[in-house]
């Protein structure tokens, strides 16, 4: 089954190629790994006031699940920024 890993963070970046996986669970694991790679390479991404979303669809572009990463300052932390 082909899954597409579309990124959303203020700008929508669709996945036009997708990846083949045997199960939805395998695609879920890949979505978390892929989101972690994006966070590793762009750690300030979630501190821009928007969350980061990895929206995973099937070949019909039906949304199957979403991984959301969000950075939230607590009141004490916001005063330090």
C-alpha positions as CSV (number, residue, x, y, z in Angstrom):
1,X,0.0,0.0,0.0
2,X,1.4,3.5,-0.9
3,X,1.4,6.2,1.8
4,X,2.1,9.9,1.3
5,X,3.8,12.0,4.0
6,X,2.7,15.6,3.6
7,X,4.2,18.3,5.8
8,X,2.3,21.2,7.2
9,X,3.9,24.1,9.1
10,X,2.4,27.3,7.8
11,X,3.4,26.1,4.4
12,X,1.9,22.9,2.9
13,X,4.5,20.5,1.4
14,X,2.8,17.6,-0.3
15,X,4.6,14.3,-0.9
16,X,4.2,13.5,-4.6
17,X,6.0,10.2,-4.5
18,X,4.9,8.4,-1.4
19,X,6.4,5.1,0.0
20,X,5.2,1.5,0.0
21,X,4.4,-0.2,3.3
22,X,2.7,-3.5,4.1
23,X,0.6,-2.2,7.0
24,X,-0.7,1.1,8.4
25,X,1.3,0.5,11.5
26,X,4.6,0.4,9.5
27,X,3.5,3.8,7.9
28,X,2.8,5.2,11.4
29,X,6.3,4.3,12.5
30,X,7.8,5.9,9.4
31,X,5.8,9.0,10.0
32,X,7.2,9.4,13.5
33,X,10.8,8.8,12.2
34,X,10.3,11.2,9.4
35,X,8.9,13.9,11.7
36,X,11.8,13.4,14.0
37,X,14.3,13.8,11.1
38,X,12.6,17.1,10.2
39,X,12.8,18.3,13.8
40,X,16.4,17.3,14.1
41,X,17.3,19.2,10.9
42,X,15.1,22.2,11.7
43,X,14.8,22.4,15.5
44,X,13.4,26.0,15.5
45,X,10.5,25.0,13.2
46,X,8.0,24.4,16.1
47,X,8.9,27.7,17.8
48,X,7.5,29.9,15.0
49,X,4.1,30.0,16.6
50,X,2.7,27.1,14.6
51,X,2.6,23.4,15.1
52,X,4.3,20.9,12.7
53,X,2.1,18.3,11.1
54,X,2.9,15.2,9.2
55,X,-0.4,14.3,7.5
56,X,-0.4,10.8,6.1
57,X,-2.7,9.9,3.2
58,X,-3.3,6.8,1.1
59,X,-3.2,6.8,-2.7
60,X,-6.7,8.2,-2.9
61,X,-5.4,11.1,-0.8
62,X,-7.7,10.1,2.1
63,X,-6.2,11.3,5.4
64,X,-5.3,8.3,7.5
65,X,-3.6,9.9,10.5
66,X,-1.5,12.9,11.6
67,X,1.6,13.3,13.7
68,X,1.6,16.7,15.5
69,X,4.7,18.3,17.1
70,X,4.1,21.6,19.0
71,X,6.3,23.7,21.2
72,X,4.5,25.4,24.1
73,X,6.2,27.9,26.4
74,X,5.0,27.8,30.0
75,X,4.5,31.3,31.6
76,X,7.8,31.2,33.4
77,X,9.6,30.1,30.2
78,X,8.0,32.8,28.1
79,X,9.4,35.5,30.5
80,X,12.9,34.2,29.8
81,X,12.7,34.3,26.0
